Each structure stands twice: as structure tokens, then as C-alpha cells.
Amino acid sequence: MKRTFQTLVIGASLAVGVSAIASNPAQATTFSFNNTNEINTYTGGSNGQFIKSDTTAAVKALTDKDASSNVELWYSSENPTANVGFTATKGQYSATVSSVTADDWNSFGSQWLGDLLSTYTPFQSVWNNFSADSKSLVTSYFPSLGMGDPNIGGFQFGKNGGVEIQLVGHLDVKNKLATTISLKVNDTWNSIKSQFPQQTTLPTLSQVGSLIPQLQAQLDAIPGQITTAQTNLNTVNGNITTAQTNLNAVNAQIATLEAQRSATSNTTLKQTLTTQINGLNSTKTQLTTTLNTLNNTKTQLTTAINTLNTAKTQLPGQISKLTSFKDVLSLEAALNAYQGQIGASEIAKVVTGGKTYYAYSFNSTASGITASDDGVSYSAIYNWQTPGYVSSTSVPEPSVVLGMLGIAGIVAKQRKLKKVSG
């Protein structure tokens, strides 16, 4: 009877323990993809394989706890034109992870830049010296950095729906950034060089630095030059008026004398009038020549004033563009002179809990592998979490612990009873 009672107690205890465990099963995370044609899965390690448009392989890479296996979102180019990715769901929680577009950069670019500069402080002083136009120009480069097509090495929900992502990338993106900046330097110069025909080759930083004050000096001198030219023009206009008045008077005098000469029969008077008319015609010729010269001068002064006004309008823009160009050259020089590594992950857009985040990091961990195709990619892992993220790994519920302890105790007790009965 005692043995039977003990057996019943053991059975009941086992039932309680198993029931507690069964009542708290782990919920699986499901994934759906919005454009399978733009996903590319890498199976992990340095000898991994690439599998395109395969959602099964993608889900495995996202959940296999191996961050080197990863899913690239928007793999056809480095500059996504749409948000391509997946939506993960676990119970009541949902999160959408996707590539980053130029419009997204407009939303978070300043935040990303601020974090970059606070991480790599040598560039902060360079940035602080930039003009507003230069900052706008450099910010416009962000979408072309090739960082919006993220490789997601892992995804998991935490407690209360928090999200953790592993981004797979490069340990050092300095060369990539330098290449992008170099291309932009050439593009910027090609867009403005027609305004500087005297400069036939890509100018150096020092050349640009010396050209800007020259243009500024020209701009500063223009108002005075316009004032002087306008004063001269006003004088010329006055001289033209005077000369024209004198010419009109001479013409009137000539007409009067010619009428008198025609009316007289006195030979001596005719000769006198003819001499006077000839003198007036000489004066008329001189006045006409003077008027022509004054009118030419008027045309030249008017053209000069128009040219000065055009320069006054154009020079500020040229100076601004050259200043921005100089600032970009300064950034390029600072980047080339920087001796350390620049770690920066690619960027994923994460929408969860009614909020939009941009997942990126500047703190890398060596992955220990490189991609099988280029031997360079996937050398680093970057971790990102939503604010307040708490890992889903937790201590078992008390009922589960008690149940398991009860099982362990019962098993030990049963062994002891067997020994005694034996």
C-alpha cells in the first residue's frame, strides 16, 4: 500500500511538472518577404554559397544563430529605389526590416552623420568649418554611399517585442568612403569647371584656396567699379547733350548763312559768307566726330556696367560652389590622412511598435570570415537593438522550476527506495 501511494505521488508530481512546461511553449517567429527577387542569401562561413530569391534559405540564415550567414536586401545594386525586406511576426509582435532609399536618407541622414562625427572626432572639426551649402552638398552624397542594401545576419524578438539585428559588413569602410568622395570631387568639378575656363585641370586644395579670395576681391571691387563707370557714363551723357546742342546750333547758323548767301548778289559778301559757312562746316565735322566718339564711349560704358552687374550676380554663386568644392577637397584630404579604421555598418529600416528606426552601428566585431566571392566582405558583425531591448532568454517560470525540482527529487527518492528494497 505504501509503495502504491508513493507511485501515485510520483505520477502526480510528474504530471504537474510536465503540465507547467507544456503550458509555456516557445512561440516561433514567422517571416514574409515583400520582394523575393531582391533578396540574396549567403549560407555562411568563408566558403558559403549564394542563393537568390529563396525564402527558405533566407529564414534559415536569419534564425540559425550564425551571423555570417545573412540575407542581403536589395542585392541588384547598392542604391535601393524601394524598401525591400521582410516582416517578422511572433505572437502579437511584428517588425518590418527593409532596405533604405534616398527618401529615407532625407529623414535620418543628419542623425547618422551626427553619430558618425561623434564616433570619429577628427572629422568633426572639418565638418564644423563647412559652409551651409557644403554641408548640404555632402549630405546629398549619402544615398550613393552604397550603405542602404543591408546584409542581415540575424533577427530576433526580445521581451515585450523589442528587436535585435545583426548587420554583416566590413571592418573598415575607409577605402569605400574615399572612393565615393573621390568620384564626387570629380563630378563636382565637372559641373562647375565651365565657369572657370582659365583652370583646365582638376585644381588642388591649395589652388582652390587661393582662387576663392581672388574672386571675393573681384566681387568686393565691383560696387566701386560700377559707381565709377556710372559716373563716367553720366558725364558722357552730359557731354553728348552739350555736343548735340552745339551741333544743332551750328546747323542752324549754316542754314542762315546759306540763305543769306543765296539772297545776295554782292560778290564780296558772298565770299565772306562762304568763308563763314566753311568754318561752321569744319566745326560741324568736329562736333559730329566728337558725338560719335562719345556715343561709342557710352556704348562701352553701358556694356561694362552690364558686365559688372552680371559678375556681381554670378560671382557669389561661383564663390559658393568653389567654397563647397574646397570643403569636399578638405574632407577628402582628412579622410586620406586618417590612420585608423572606419567601421560603419550598412543601414536597415526597421518599423515596429508603431515607430520607425534606422538600424546601424559604428562598433564592429570581427566575424572571422570573409565572403567566398570577393574575400573581403562580411569581415565584421554590427549589432543593433531597439531602445530598451531585453533579451528573450529568461529564467523559467516558478511553476516550471518547482515542477522540474520535484521531478529531480522524486527520481532521487525512487532510487533510494530501490536500494532499500534491494
C-alpha positions, 0 to 999 in steps of 0.5 A, a space after each residue: 500500500 505504501 509503495 502504491 501511494 508513493 507511485 501515485 505521488 510520483 505520477 502526480 508530481 510528474 504530471 504537474 511538472 510536465 503540465 507547467 512546461 507544456 503550458 509555456 511553449 516557445 512561440 516561433 517567429 514567422 517571416 514574409 518577404 515583400 520582394 523575393 527577387 531582391 533578396 540574396 542569401 549567403 549560407 555562411 562561413 568563408 566558403 558559403 554559397 549564394 542563393 537568390 530569391 529563396 525564402 527558405 534559405 533566407 529564414 534559415 540564415 536569419 534564425 540559425 544563430 550564425 551571423 555570417 550567414 545573412 540575407 542581403 536586401 536589395 542585392 541588384 545594386 547598392 542604391 535601393 529605389 524601394 524598401 525591400 525586406 521582410 516582416 517578422 511576426 511572433 505572437 502579437 509582435 511584428 517588425 518590418 526590416 527593409 532596405 533604405 532609399 534616398 527618401 529615407 536618407 532625407 529623414 535620418 541622414 543628419 542623425 547618422 552623420 551626427 553619430 558618425 562625427 561623434 564616433 570619429 572626432 577628427 572629422 568633426 572639426 572639418 565638418 564644423 568649418 563647412 559652409 551651409 551649402 557644403 554641408 548640404 552638398 555632402 549630405 546629398 552624397 549619402 544615398 550613393 554611399 552604397 550603405 542602404 542594401 543591408 546584409 542581415 545576419 540575424 533577427 530576433 524578438 526580445 521581451 515585450 517585442 523589442 528587436 535585435 539585428 545583426 548587420 554583416 559588413 566590413 571592418 573598415 569602410 575607409 577605402 569605400 568612403 574615399 572612393 565615393 568622395 573621390 568620384 564626387 570631387 570629380 563630378 563636382 568639378 565637372 559641373 562647375 569647371 565651365 565657369 572657370 575656363 582659365 583652370 583646365 585641370 582638376 585644381 588642388 586644395 591649395 589652388 582652390 584656396 587661393 582662387 576663392 579670395 581672388 574672386 571675393 576681391 573681384 566681387 568686393 571691387 565691383 560696387 566701386 567699379 560700377 559707381 565709377 563707370 556710372 559716373 563716367 557714363 553720366 558725364 558722357 551723357 552730359 557731354 553728348 547733350 552739350 555736343 548735340 546742342 552745339 551741333 544743332 546750333 551750328 546747323 542752324 547758323 549754316 542754314 542762315 548763312 546759306 540763305 543769306 548767301 543765296 539772297 545776295 548778289 554782292 560778290 564780296 559778301 558772298 565770299 565772306 559768307 562762304 568763308 563763314 559757312 566753311 568754318 561752321 562746316 569744319 566745326 560741324 565735322 568736329 562736333 559730329 566726330 566728337 558725338 560719335 566718339 562719345 556715343 561709342 564711349 557710352 556704348 562701352 560704358 553701358 556694356 561694362 556696367 552690364 558686365 559688372 552687374 552680371 559678375 556681381 550676380 554670378 560671382 557669389 554663386 561661383 564663390 559658393 560652389 568653389 567654397 563647397 568644392 574646397 570643403 569636399 577637397 578638405 574632407 577628402 584630404 582628412 579622410 586620406 590622412 586618417 590612420 585608423 579604421 572606419 567601421 560603419 555598418 550598412 543601414 536597415 529600416 526597421 518599423 515596429 511598435 508603431 515607430 520607425 528606426 534606422 538600424 546601424 552601428 559604428 562598433 564592429 566585431 570581427 566575424 572571422 570570415 570573409 565572403 567566398 566571392 570577393 574575400 573581403 566582405 562580411 569581415 565584421 558583425 554590427 549589432 543593433 537593438 531597439 531602445 530598451 531591448 531585453 533579451 528573450 532568454 529568461 529564467 523559467 517560470 516558478 511553476 516550471 522550476 518547482 515542477 522540474 525540482 520535484 521531478 529531480 527529487 522524486 527520481 532521487 527518492 525512487 532510487 533510494 527506495 530501490 536500494 532499500 528494497 534491494 
